[in-house]
Amino acid sequence: MERFAQAAETVAARSGRLEKIAGLAEYLRQLEDDDLVAAVRFFTGRPFAARDDRTLSLGGATIARVASRLWGFGDAELRAAYRATGDLGAALGKLVRPPSAMTLLPAESLAPASLARIFDAIADIAGKNANARREAGLERILRTCVDPLVAAYVVKIVTGDLRIGLREGLVVDAIAQAFAVAPEAVRRAVMASGDVGAAAAAAKRGTLADVRVAHGAPIGFMLASPISCAPSYPQLAGNAWTFEDKYDGIRVQAHVGSETVRLFSRTLNDVSGSYPEVTRALADLRCEAVFDGEIVAMRDGRVLPFRHLQARLRRKRLDDELLREVPLTYVAFDLLAVGDALLLDEPYVRRRARLATLVPSNGGISVAPFAHLGEAADVNALFEAARARGNEGLMIKRADSPYVPGRRGKWWYKLKRELATLDAVVIAVEWGHGKRSGVLSDYTFAVRDGDRFAAIGKAYSGLTDAEIAELTRWFLEHKLPDSRRRINARSHEIPVRPQVVLEIAFDVVQKSDLHESGFALRFPRIVRIRDDKPPEEIDTLARVREIYDAMLRRESGDLLAVDRQPRRRSH
Ligand code: ATP
């Protein structure tokens, strides 16, 4: 792992994209196959392949406890190290003590592949004393870390955050450069296999073309850019477009295999167990394919308001009565693979044509109707018609659009009433007051600004007691020791792992020095917890600026670009 850590440092020290790629490529080229597979996964910030939904179940508090037991530092030292670095891995790296002769086990040298094997063993731990056995596994890893830099990176891998400015795209480019193959071919292999490690091994062996779709490996979701209702739509000029309803449900990618059906949420988690009737309907298709679509509550051909779906999601146990009361339908709108062939590069209309041949409309599954958008079409009338059908708005997709996983680009647009809400991530929490004094009910939230999160406000209201209690448990397990971003000495903020995404409604965006984003929200209130959205996809500082500019324009009597209603949907 020494060479891994040095390569990571090299990448971190280089600021340009090309330099980072070259530094990483040089390291990857020297690795044996099994170290290569593990190292590239680690460089994408994951202990396992993306398609692998196992976790290590080792939170920051646990890691700090095991490390302190091993290296004998106290809370104050940890806090100081954390304050100086702002990162648990870097902080613990500073606190590594050489093992005493008493504790020295026979030297176990850690390479990416052997570390991956210990991760496998930890992830497989279940049953009695699972936590203690996981901690023992972590201790075994940390014991081998006599080098501070190695310790820092091993902890960063365990926490899933390398913080060296490397995204999966750069790792893909580095693999391509290391083995002199086309980045596009590597990217496709990553998407098909759901594993950057498998793609790297294939790139090295020259077998990228042989990588087929691994059913059950979720593919990143393609996202849409918002456009506002307006008299004309210049964004749509010069290309052929299609339109369909924007359903107010839950986005789900369905992997239908000959034996199994697996459903994945936006966060790429397996949610098959939550929608048994959808899983059954898809199994009846008797095909092998990957679909993209939306699960909606539907009765007599009409979409029910989102709250019906929400009520069902809240229930832990699904009884037959509930399944009858809130019948679900999977509305498919895209086809990503058939058999073991990936269709992402086919134009949208062709994918749609193939989709229609696979899915008969029956109770549990249907295909979203779509049509070409004529040049003279009245987009606003189509939008109103979609709303009248009980849907949230309109999706407008370019007829020749490839499926671009994880991207919000100019291929897909979403048209809904522009709403003054932001999806933000909680970065710090505080104990509440009065009847909330025993729970963490005050949340500091942030928007994304490049690779960092910039605080924009605090919210106290909007969640139910049950939700707050559940979040309190989660925050306590995921608090970070301390942070450089304490706002002032009086603050009782407890920094937490930036993971919980909230939709925040507010009245106005104002410029303000109070928060590091440079903006503040007036009357912020929590609309809902967005379990379906990962923190990488929350709103950005650029979006806040857009809303701010739109509000200024409105104040000066310009086109009404943002209205004050919070989102209708409240899951
Ligand atoms: P929103 O909060 O507006 O749902 P989002 O940030 O969750 O947006 P976007 O990709 O920006 O996600 O907007 C598209 C979303 O709309 C998808 O995630 C999906 O859940 C939903 N959707 C509903 N109908 C469709 C459709 N026909 N095609 C694509 N996405 C659709």
Boltz pocket constraint, residues with backbone or C-beta under 6 A from the ligand:
constraints:
  - pocket:
      binder: B
      contacts: [[A, 222], [A, 223], [A, 224], [A, 225], [A, 244], [A, 245], [A, 246], [A, 247], [A, 248], [A, 249], [A, 250], [A, 251], [A, 294], [A, 333], [A, 368], [A, 395], [A, 414], [A, 537]]
      max_distance: 6.0
